[in-house]
Amino acid sequence: MARKNLIEISAPSPVRVETVAPRDSRPIAGFVPQERSAAPVGGITKTLGNITEKMERASELERQLAAGQAIVELDTGLIDASFVSDRLAIDAAELAQLVEQIREHGQQVPILVRPHPETRGRYQVAYGHRRLAATKELGIRVRAVVRDLTDGQLVVSQGQENSARTNLSYIERALFASRLEERSFGRDVIMAALAVDKAALSRMLIVIRQVPLDLINAIGAAPDIGRRRWLELGERLEGADIEKIIAELSADDARKISSDERFQRALVLATKKTAAQKPAVAKTEVGGVPVMIKKTASGATIVFDGKTAPGFDQFVLERLKGLFQEFNKDRGA
């Protein structure tokens, strides 16, 4: 039967430590409960003995924290978010549900933190942002494992745990990949964090390049929308009035619907805009040569029929400079 010992530590940043015995039920060194002496405590020898014992336990605690073998209870005010976000926002309904679960059953799964790399006495989350938010709302300490992690180890732990446990949406995973790339993490680290191959990672980054961040924020996480639909939206946005789409999705009525529904509305708006800007096509002939002219608001494309007059397109191309000079002369340029 595993044994738990609860120890209060007096330090600049107070933490409550809960050490868990290994599975073979042997107690962790330095944390074996000591029997109280029936005799009253007194004398310098006894005092020095107590101090030595506390120092030994503190040293063992530091070793176990570094190895990630201890679960500690930390003040939520001492913990900062990861340096790279993997979520658009914490869903209010999901957070409320998690708060009630922890209120009723306690925090079953600890979060993972590291000592803050820049601020002594503080910590930085690798994963468990929702659990941290829930315990903070409850006004209780958060159970955590503390490990010394490099930036690369932190983001890999963050990505892998979230992929396995919290089911980030496709666009949140794509944003996480993009933010890691912006911070100059290598593709191998990003692929490990997201558990994807090169092709999947490339498609994620394509989506982020095609769909502006402001539009993604206006849509939201859209948990039921996958890679194919986001790529489709990105393609349809070419030439669309993106600012208008963002404005419509930010209106009060749009904020009341789900993010999946906002995505569908964005897709419809982008499709309508694309259809409205479809080039007008006019057919005409020049000297008996079939020519197709595609006109848009910004220009025109002339297509010659190579079967009827092969080589005529090259003939015109070679004379374009002279034609342009003649055009400028006629209009007095």
LUMKETI-846733 format. One line per 3 residues: number of its first residue (from 1); for each residue x, y, z of N, C-alpha, C. Coordinates in steps of 0.02 Angstrom, whole numbers, always signed. Layout:
BEGIN
NUM> X Y Z X Y Z X Y Z; ...
This chain:
BEGIN
1> +43 -60 +0 +0 +0 +0 +44 +62 +0; +38 +104 -49 +80 +164 -54 +67 +210 +4; +121 +240 +29 +117 +283 +87 +128 +355 +67
4> +89 +402 +93 +96 +473 +77 +114 +512 +140; +162 +555 +134 +182 +598 +189 +172 +670 +168; +143 +711 +207 +130 +782 +191 +174 +825 +235
7> +215 +867 +203 +264 +907 +240 +258 +979 +221; +255 +1024 +268 +253 +1096 +256 +324 +1121 +257; +342 +1163 +207 +410 +1191 +203 +405 +1266 +214
10> +448 +1292 +255 +451 +1364 +265 +504 +1391 +219; +484 +1430 +168 +530 +1456 +118 +501 +1520 +91; +541 +1560 +52 +514 +1622 +23 +451 +1610 -17
13> +447 +1552 -51 +387 +1535 -90 +359 +1471 -62; +315 +1474 -12 +292 +1414 +24 +260 +1364 -24; +278 +1300 -17 +246 +1247 -55 +229 +1190 -7
16> +178 +1155 -24 +159 +1095 +14 +181 +1036 -29; +219 +990 +0 +248 +935 -38 +216 +870 -19; +196 +833 -70 +168 +767 -58 +211 +717 -96
19> +248 +675 -59 +292 +627 -91 +255 +560 -94; +264 +526 -150 +230 +463 -159 +281 +407 -161; +271 +356 -121 +318 +301 -119 +318 +263 -185
22> +375 +233 -206 +377 +194 -267 +329 +136 -264; +317 +105 -321 +266 +53 -325 +282 -9 -284; +347 -19 -267 +362 -77 -227 +350 -64 -152
25> +319 -5 -138 +298 +14 -70 +356 +31 -24; +417 +35 -50 +472 +56 -8 +470 +132 +0; +478 +158 +61 +474 +231 +71 +532 +267 +37
28> +519 +328 +13 +571 +369 -18 +620 +392 +36; +683 +388 +18 +735 +406 +67 +726 +477 +91; +733 +486 +156 +728 +553 +183 +658 +573 +203
31> +608 +531 +187 +538 +549 +202 +504 +495 +244; +545 +455 +280 +517 +404 +325 +491 +440 +387; +428 +429 +406 +401 +463 +466 +443 +447 +527
34> +457 +496 +568 +496 +486 +629 +449 +482 +689; +463 +433 +733 +423 +427 +793 +441 +483 +841; +390 +511 +874 +402 +564 +923 +432 +535 +987
37> +478 +571 +1015 +508 +550 +1078 +460 +566 +1135; +455 +520 +1181 +411 +532 +1238 +441 +584 +1285; +508 +591 +1282 +540 +638 +1327 +535 +708 +1298
40> +534 +760 +1339 +530 +829 +1315 +594 +847 +1278; +587 +890 +1227 +644 +911 +1187 +683 +963 +1227; +748 +955 +1231 +787 +1003 +1268 +860 +992 +1255
43> +899 +1045 +1267 +971 +1039 +1260 +994 +1057 +1191; +1056 +1079 +1188 +1086 +1100 +1124 +1093 +1041 +1076; +1110 +982 +1103 +1121 +923 +1061 +1058 +906 +1023
46> +1001 +906 +1058 +938 +889 +1026 +920 +940 +973; +931 +1004 +986 +915 +1057 +939 +956 +1051 +876; +1021 +1040 +884 +1065 +1031 +826 +1044 +970 +786
49> +1022 +918 +822 +1000 +858 +786 +939 +872 +743; +892 +911 +769 +832 +928 +731 +850 +970 +670; +896 +1018 +678 +916 +1061 +622 +949 +1019 +567
52> +993 +973 +589 +1028 +930 +541 +977 +887 +503; +928 +860 +538 +877 +818 +507 +837 +857 +455; +818 +919 +473 +780 +961 +427 +821 +978 +365
55> +886 +991 +374 +929 +1007 +317 +935 +947 +271; +942 +888 +301 +947 +827 +260 +883 +816 +221; +826 +827 +253 +762 +819 +218 +754 +871 +163
58> +775 +932 +176 +771 +985 +125 +814 +967 +64; +875 +940 +78 +919 +920 +23 +887 +864 -18; +857 +816 +17 +825 +760 -18 +766 +785 -58
61> +729 +834 -31 +672 +862 -66 +694 +895 -131; +749 +935 -127 +774 +968 -187 +793 +916 -240; +826 +861 -218 +845 +809 -266 +784 +777 -299
64> +733 +764 -260 +674 +732 -287 +634 +780 -332; +632 +844 -314 +599 +892 -358 +634 +896 -425; +701 +896 -425 +739 +899 -487 +726 +837 -529
67> +716 +780 -496 +702 +718 -533 +628 +710 -550; +587 +757 -527 +515 +752 -542 +481 +697 -504; +508 +677 -445 +480 +621 -407 +430 +644 -354
70> +423 +708 -345 +378 +733 -293 +322 +774 -322; +264 +768 -293 +207 +811 -311 +203 +865 -259; +204 +928 -280 +202 +983 -233 +138 +1022 -242
73> +118 +1056 -189 +60 +1100 -192 +84 +1172 -193; +74 +1206 -248 +101 +1273 -257 +46 +1326 -254; +66 +1385 -231 +23 +1443 -234 +14 +1462 -308
76> -48 +1465 -331 -60 +1479 -403 -34 +1548 -423; -27 +1593 -375 -1 +1659 -391 +73 +1660 -408; +107 +1603 -397 +179 +1599 -412 +192 +1567 -480
79> +139 +1551 -517 +147 +1513 -579 +127 +1555 -639; +172 +1558 -688 +160 +1594 -750 +145 +1544 -806; +112 +1569 -858 +95 +1527 -916 +158 +1509 -954
82> +153 +1459 -997 +207 +1441 -1042 +225 +1501 -1086; +287 +1503 -1109 +309 +1559 -1150 +280 +1555 -1221; +248 +1499 -1238 +215 +1494 -1303 +145 +1464 -1292
85> +95 +1499 -1316 +26 +1478 -1305 +6 +1423 -1354; -34 +1375 -1331 -59 +1323 -1376 -135 +1325 -1382; -167 +1376 -1354 -239 +1381 -1357 -260 +1451 -1378
88> -318 +1455 -1410 -346 +1521 -1425 -374 +1552 -1362; -412 +1513 -1324 -441 +1537 -1261 -468 +1476 -1224; -473 +1481 -1158 -502 +1427 -1119 -578 +1435 -1121
91> -612 +1383 -1144 -684 +1385 -1150 -716 +1393 -1081; -759 +1443 -1074 -789 +1458 -1009 -831 +1400 -982; -869 +1367 -1026 -911 +1311 -1004 -868 +1252 -981
94> -814 +1237 -1019 -770 +1182 -1000 -735 +1197 -934; -715 +1260 -925 -681 +1279 -863 -728 +1272 -804; -791 +1294 -811 -839 +1288 -757 -850 +1215 -738
97> -852 +1171 -788 -860 +1100 -775 -800 +1072 -737; -740 +1093 -758 -679 +1069 -725 -676 +1095 -653; -697 +1156 -642 -698 +1184 -574 -742 +1141 -529
100> -800 +1121 -553 -845 +1080 -513 -816 +1011 -500; -782 +982 -550 -751 +917 -540 -698 +919 -487; -656 +971 -489 -603 +977 -438 -632 +993 -370
103> -685 +1033 -369 -718 +1049 -305 -745 +986 -272; -771 +941 -312 -803 +881 -286 -754 +825 -272; -707 +815 -319 -662 +757 -314 -589 +775 -301
106> -573 +838 -302 -503 +858 -295 -467 +855 -362; -407 +882 -364 -367 +881 -426 -333 +814 -432; -356 +773 -478 -331 +705 -485 -264 +701 -522
109> -253 +746 -569 -193 +743 -611 -152 +807 -599; -88 +800 -580 -48 +860 -568 -29 +894 -634; -12 +958 -630 +14 +994 -688 +90 +986 -688
112> +122 +1004 -743 +195 +1002 -747 +221 +1073 -753; +267 +1092 -708 +297 +1158 -710 +373 +1152 -707; +406 +1206 -723 +478 +1210 -714 +494 +1273 -674
115> +551 +1274 -640 +571 +1337 -608 +576 +1391 -662; +550 +1449 -648 +550 +1502 -699 +621 +1519 -719; +636 +1519 -784 +706 +1531 -806 +730 +1602 -794
118> +685 +1649 -780 +705 +1718 -773 +690 +1748 -704; +643 +1719 -668 +622 +1748 -604 +628 +1696 -548; +673 +1708 -502 +684 +1662 -447 +622 +1658 -402
121> +604 +1598 -382 +547 +1588 -338 +481 +1580 -374; +481 +1585 -441 +420 +1576 -479 +427 +1514 -523; +370 +1495 -554 +369 +1435 -596 +336 +1451 -663
124> +346 +1407 -711 +317 +1415 -777 +284 +1349 -798; +224 +1353 -824 +185 +1292 -840 +210 +1261 -905; +219 +1196 -904 +230 +1158 -966 +162 +1135 -992
127> +123 +1104 -949 +54 +1087 -967 +11 +1087 -905; -55 +1095 -917 -103 +1098 -862 -132 +1167 -851; -134 +1208 -905 -160 +1277 -898 -232 +1278 -873
130> -273 +1232 -897 -343 +1231 -876 -350 +1211 -802; -311 +1162 -781 -312 +1143 -710 -287 +1200 -666; -237 +1236 -690 -212 +1294 -653 -266 +1347 -647
133> -301 +1360 -702 -354 +1410 -701 -411 +1389 -654; -427 +1325 -654 -481 +1300 -611 -463 +1306 -537; -403 +1286 -519 -383 +1290 -449 -376 +1363 -427
136> -355 +1405 -473 -350 +1477 -457 -420 +1505 -443; -470 +1483 -481 -538 +1507 -470 -566 +1481 -404; -544 +1420 -385 -567 +1392 -321 -529 +1421 -262
139> -474 +1456 -275 -435 +1485 -221 -395 +1434 -182; -375 +1380 -214 -336 +1328 -181 -268 +1321 -215; -223 +1285 -181 -158 +1270 -211 -166 +1219 -267
142> -120 +1220 -314 -123 +1173 -370 -70 +1120 -360; -88 +1057 -372 -40 +1002 -367 +2 +1001 -430; +67 +996 -422 +112 +1001 -480 +174 +958 -471
145> +202 +938 -526 +268 +907 -528 +316 +960 -553; +372 +969 -520 +421 +1020 -539 +481 +985 -570; +500 +1005 -630 +558 +977 -664 +599 +1032 -696
148> +664 +1022 -699 +707 +1067 -737 +701 +1049 -810; +674 +1094 -850 +662 +1081 -921 +694 +1136 -963; +724 +1116 -1019 +746 +1165 -1068 +684 +1191 -1105
151> +692 +1243 -1144 +636 +1267 -1184 +609 +1213 -1231; +655 +1176 -1262 +634 +1123 -1308 +597 +1068 -1272; +621 +1047 -1213 +587 +995 -1175 +518 +1019 -1152
154> +514 +1083 -1134 +449 +1109 -1111 +397 +1106 -1167; +414 +1130 -1227 +364 +1132 -1280 +346 +1062 -1305; +394 +1016 -1304 +378 +947 -1323 +330 +917 -1272
157> +344 +927 -1207 +298 +902 -1155 +230 +934 -1161; +229 +999 -1173 +167 +1036 -1180 +125 +1009 -1238; +157 +1002 -1295 +120 +979 -1355 +96 +908 -1349
160> +139 +863 -1324 +120 +793 -1321 +65 +781 -1269; +69 +814 -1212 +17 +804 -1161 -49 +831 -1185; -48 +890 -1217 -111 +919 -1241 -141 +878 -1297
163> -98 +850 -1340 -124 +808 -1395 -158 +745 -1367; -130 +719 -1313 -156 +657 -1284 -217 +669 -1239; -219 +727 -1204 -269 +736 -1152 -323 +787 -1170
166> -305 +844 -1195 -353 +899 -1200 -382 +909 -1270; -359 +870 -1318 -389 +872 -1385 -393 +943 -1413; -335 +974 -1422 -334 +1039 -1455 -364 +1032 -1525
169> -397 +1084 -1548 -426 +1082 -1615 -370 +1087 -1667; -387 +1074 -1729 -336 +1075 -1782 -304 +1144 -1787; -345 +1196 -1786 -317 +1263 -1796 -274 +1283 -1736
172> -290 +1260 -1675 -249 +1275 -1617 -181 +1240 -1623; -182 +1178 -1647 -119 +1142 -1658 -77 +1176 -1712; -110 +1200 -1764 -75 +1235 -1817 -44 +1300 -1792
175> -81 +1336 -1750 -55 +1398 -1721 +4 +1384 -1675; +0 +1330 -1637 +54 +1311 -1593 +117 +1297 -1634; +109 +1261 -1690 +165 +1247 -1734 +195 +1311 -1762
178> +152 +1358 -1782 +176 +1421 -1810 +213 +1462 -1758; +188 +1463 -1697 +221 +1502 -1644 +288 +1472 -1626; +293 +1406 -1628 +358 +1374 -1615 +407 +1391 -1670
181> +383 +1391 -1732 +427 +1408 -1788 +451 +1480 -1782; +406 +1525 -1762 +425 +1595 -1753 +479 +1604 -1700; +481 +1558 -1652 +531 +1561 -1599 +594 +1520 -1618
184> +598 +1502 -1681 +658 +1469 -1709 +670 +1399 -1684; +617 +1364 -1663 +624 +1293 -1647 +630 +1254 -1712; +671 +1203 -1712 +681 +1162 -1771 +620 +1120 -1787
187> +615 +1099 -1851 +557 +1059 -1872 +553 +993 -1832; +612 +966 -1813 +610 +903 -1775 +577 +912 -1707; +590 +969 -1674 +559 +983 -1609 +483 +994 -1618
190> +464 +1032 -1669 +393 +1046 -1681 +356 +982 -1697; +385 +939 -1739 +352 +876 -1757 +345 +831 -1695; +396 +832 -1652 +392 +792 -1591 +338 +819 -1544
193> +333 +885 -1539 +283 +915 -1495 +213 +900 -1517; +201 +898 -1583 +134 +887 -1609 +122 +815 -1632; +174 +774 -1631 +168 +704 -1654 +142 +700 -1725
196> +173 +740 -1770 +154 +740 -1840 +216 +731 -1883; +206 +714 -1948 +262 +707 -1994 +273 +773 -2032; +322 +774 -2076 +340 +835 -2112 +282 +860 -2154
199> +247 +814 -2188 +192 +835 -2233 +136 +867 -2193; +117 +836 -2137 +63 +864 -2096 +83 +932 -2068; +145 +939 -2046 +168 +1003 -2019 +168 +1057 -2073
202> +189 +1039 -2133 +189 +1088 -2189 +119 +1113 -2203; +69 +1068 -2202 +0 +1088 -2214 -25 +1134 -2159; -6 +1120 -2097 -26 +1164 -2042 +0 +1235 -2053
205> +63 +1240 -2073 +94 +1306 -2082 +64 +1341 -2143; +43 +1303 -2193 +9 +1333 -2252 -56 +1366 -2230; -94 +1331 -2188 -158 +1358 -2164 -147 +1424 -2128
208> -96 +1427 -2085 -83 +1488 -2046 -61 +1545 -2092; -27 +1529 -2146 -7 +1582 -2194 -67 +1606 -2235; -115 +1562 -2247 -173 +1581 -2289 -228 +1616 -2249
211> -237 +1597 -2187 -292 +1624 -2146 -263 +1672 -2094; -278 +1736 -2098 -250 +1785 -2051 -269 +1770 -1979; -224 +1787 -1933 -236 +1773 -1862 -299 +1808 -1836
214> -313 +1869 -1859 -373 +1904 -1837 -436 +1866 -1856; -435 +1835 -1914 -493 +1796 -1935 -498 +1732 -1894; -441 +1700 -1880 -442 +1640 -1838 -471 +1656 -1769
217> -449 +1712 -1740 -475 +1732 -1675 -550 +1747 -1677; -573 +1776 -1733 -645 +1790 -1741 -685 +1726 -1746; -656 +1675 -1777 -691 +1611 -1784 -689 +1572 -1719
220> -629 +1565 -1690 -622 +1526 -1629 -591 +1457 -1644; -591 +1414 -1593 -557 +1350 -1598 -587 +1303 -1649; -653 +1307 -1660 -688 +1265 -1709 -666 +1191 -1702
223> -682 +1159 -1646 -656 +1091 -1633 -675 +1038 -1683; -731 +1047 -1719 -753 +996 -1767 -728 +1009 -1838; -689 +1062 -1848 -665 +1079 -1915 -593 +1055 -1922
226> -581 +1013 -1973 -515 +984 -1982 -474 +1017 -2036; -419 +985 -2053 -370 +1013 -2100 -401 +1031 -2167; -439 +986 -2196 -465 +997 -2264 -508 +1059 -2268
229> -551 +1070 -2218 -595 +1129 -2220 -557 +1194 -2211; -506 +1193 -2167 -466 +1253 -2157 -426 +1270 -2220; -400 +1219 -2254 -365 +1232 -2317 -413 +1260 -2369
232> -475 +1234 -2369 -526 +1259 -2416 -541 +1332 -2402; -548 +1350 -2338 -561 +1420 -2321 -502 +1463 -2343; -441 +1441 -2332 -383 +1479 -2352 -382 +1493 -2427
235> -401 +1444 -2467 -403 +1453 -2539 -458 +1502 -2560; -515 +1499 -2526 -571 +1543 -2544 -560 +1615 -2521; -514 +1625 -2475 -502 +1693 -2451 -464 +1736 -2501
238> -433 +1704 -2551 -395 +1743 -2600 -442 +1790 -2637; -430 +1854 -2630 -472 +1904 -2663 -534 +1923 -2624; -546 +1891 -2566 -606 +1907 -2527 -593 +1967 -2482
241> -647 +1999 -2460 -643 +2056 -2415 -638 +2028 -2344; -577 +2014 -2322 -566 +1981 -2257 -589 +2025 -2199; -577 +2090 -2204 -597 +2136 -2150 -673 +2134 -2140
244> -709 +2129 -2195 -782 +2126 -2190 -804 +2061 -2157; -771 +2006 -2174 -788 +1941 -2144 -775 +1943 -2068; -718 +1972 -2049 -701 +1977 -1977 -753 +2020 -1941
247> -774 +2074 -1972 -823 +2118 -1942 -889 +2082 -1930; -910 +2042 -1980 -973 +2005 -1973 -969 +1951 -1919; -911 +1919 -1914 -903 +1866 -1864 -894 +1894 -1794
250> -877 +1958 -1789 -868 +1991 -1724 -931 +2024 -1699; -984 +2025 -1740 -1047 +2055 -1719 -1078 +2014 -1662; -1122 +2046 -1625 -1152 +2014 -1566 -1187 +1949 -1583
253> -1225 +1947 -1638 -1262 +1886 -1654 -1215 +1829 -1671; -1157 +1845 -1702 -1109 +1792 -1719 -1073 +1766 -1658; -1064 +1807 -1607 -1030 +1784 -1546 -1073 +1736 -1506
256> -1138 +1735 -1520 -1183 +1691 -1482 -1184 +1620 -1510; -1159 +1611 -1571 -1158 +1544 -1600 -1091 +1510 -1587; -1087 +1446 -1600 -1025 +1409 -1586 -971 +1428 -1636
259> -909 +1413 -1618 -854 +1429 -1663 -857 +1387 -1727; -884 +1326 -1722 -894 +1286 -1783 -942 +1320 -1831; -995 +1349 -1803 -1044 +1385 -1845 -1014 +1449 -1873
262> -972 +1482 -1835 -938 +1542 -1861 -892 +1524 -1919; -859 +1466 -1913 -817 +1444 -1970 -860 +1435 -2032; -917 +1402 -2025 -961 +1391 -2083 -983 +1458 -2113
265> -998 +1506 -2070 -1019 +1572 -2094 -961 +1605 -2132; -901 +1599 -2106 -842 +1627 -2140 -832 +1596 -2208; -842 +1531 -2212 -835 +1495 -2276 -886 +1520 -2327
268> -948 +1530 -2304 -1000 +1555 -2349 -984 +1626 -2372; -963 +1669 -2326 -946 +1738 -2344 -888 +1741 -2393; -837 +1699 -2382 -780 +1698 -2428 -801 +1672 -2496
271> -847 +1624 -2498 -870 +1596 -2561 -910 +1647 -2601; -953 +1684 -2567 -993 +1736 -2600 -948 +1789 -2630; -896 +1808 -2593 -851 +1860 -2617 -813 +1835 -2677
274> -792 +1772 -2674 -755 +1744 -2731 -798 +1742 -2793; -862 +1722 -2784 -907 +1719 -2841 -919 +1788 -2870; -924 +1839 -2828 -937 +1907 -2851 -878 +1934 -2891
277> -817 +1909 -2876 -758 +1934 -2910 -736 +1889 -2967; -776 +1840 -2986 -758 +1796 -3041 -750 +1836 -3105; -693 +1828 -3141 -680 +1870 -3199 -735 +1863 -3252
280> -754 +1920 -3280 -801 +1919 -3336 -764 +1897 -3399; -795 +1854 -3439 -763 +1827 -3499 -800 +1851 -3561; -765 +1883 -3607 -795 +1907 -3669 -758 +1877 -3728
283> -794 +1853 -3778 -764 +1824 -3837 -770 +1872 -3896; -716 +1878 -3933 -718 +1921 -3991 -668 +1894 -4043; -666 +1925 -4103 -619 +1904 -4154 -580 +1964 -4179
286> -517 +1952 -4197 -474 +2004 -4224 -449 +1981 -4293; -474 +2011 -4346 -452 +1991 -4413 -464 +1919 -4428; -519 +1891 -4404 -536 +1822 -4418 -502 +1773 -4372
289> -461 +1798 -4323 -427 +1753 -4277 -467 +1749 -4212; -488 +1689 -4192 -526 +1683 -4130 -483 +1704 -4070; -511 +1747 -4030 -475 +1773 -3971 -523 +1772 -3912
292> -499 +1750 -3855 -538 +1753 -3793 -507 +1805 -3748; -548 +1851 -3725 -524 +1904 -3681 -558 +1896 -3613; -517 +1889 -3560 -542 +1884 -3492 -529 +1951 -3458
295> -583 +1985 -3438 -576 +2051 -3408 -593 +2049 -3334; -553 +2085 -3294 -567 +2095 -3223 -561 +2170 -3210; -574 +2189 -3148 -570 +2260 -3131 -498 +2286 -3136
298> -450 +2241 -3130 -380 +2263 -3129 -343 +2250 -3194; -372 +2215 -3241 -335 +2200 -3303 -373 +2153 -3349; -338 +2129 -3401 -368 +2085 -3451 -317 +2035 -3475
301> -340 +1976 -3494 -298 +1923 -3521 -323 +1905 -3591; -278 +1905 -3640 -297 +1888 -3709 -268 +1820 -3726; -311 +1775 -3749 -291 +1707 -3767 -303 +1696 -3841
304> -250 +1679 -3877 -255 +1666 -3949 -266 +1592 -3962; -303 +1578 -4015 -315 +1509 -4035 -255 +1485 -4078; -213 +1444 -4049 -153 +1422 -4084 -166 +1377 -4143
307> -224 +1345 -4146 -239 +1300 -4202 -257 +1340 -4265; -293 +1394 -4255 -315 +1434 -4312 -257 +1475 -4341; -216 +1505 -4299 -160 +1546 -4323 -99 +1531 -4281
310> -67 +1474 -4292 -8 +1457 -4252 +48 +1508 -4261; +77 +1528 -4205 +132 +1576 -4206 +110 +1648 -4203; +45 +1661 -4207 +22 +1730 -4206 +35 +1763 -4137
313> +29 +1723 -4085 +42 +1750 -4018 +114 +1774 -4011; +162 +1737 -4039 +232 +1758 -4037 +243 +1821 -4078; +208 +1823 -4136 +213 +1881 -4180 +190 +1945 -4143
316> +135 +1940 -4106 +110 +1997 -4068 +157 +2014 -4012; +184 +1963 -3978 +229 +1973 -3922 +291 +2013 -3942; +318 +1997 -4001 +378 +2031 -4025 +365 +2104 -4043
319> +303 +2122 -4053 +286 +2190 -4073 +252 +2230 -4017; +250 +2201 -3958 +215 +2234 -3903 +248 +2301 -3885; +315 +2303 -3887 +348 +2365 -3869 +329 +2421 -3916
322> +328 +2406 -3983 +308 +2457 -4032 +236 +2476 -4024; +193 +2428 -4009 +122 +2442 -4000 +112 +2488 -3939; +150 +2475 -3886 +143 +2516 -3826 +166 +2588 -3839
325> +221 +2594 -3878 +245 +2661 -3894 +194 +2698 -3937; +163 +2662 -3984 +111 +2693 -4026 +50 +2713 -3984; +34 +2672 -3935 -22 +2686 -3890 -9 +2750 -3851
328> +52 +2757 -3824 +68 +2817 -3786 +70 +2879 -3830; +93 +2870 -3893 +95 +2927 -3939 +26 +2952 -3956; -21 +2907 -3966 -89 +2925 -3984 -124 +2962 -3928
331> -106 +2946 -3865 -141 +2980 -3809 -99 +3038 -3782; -44 +3055 -3819 -5 +3114 -3802 +40 +3104 -3744; +58 +3042 -3728 +101 +3029 -3670 +173 +3046 -3686
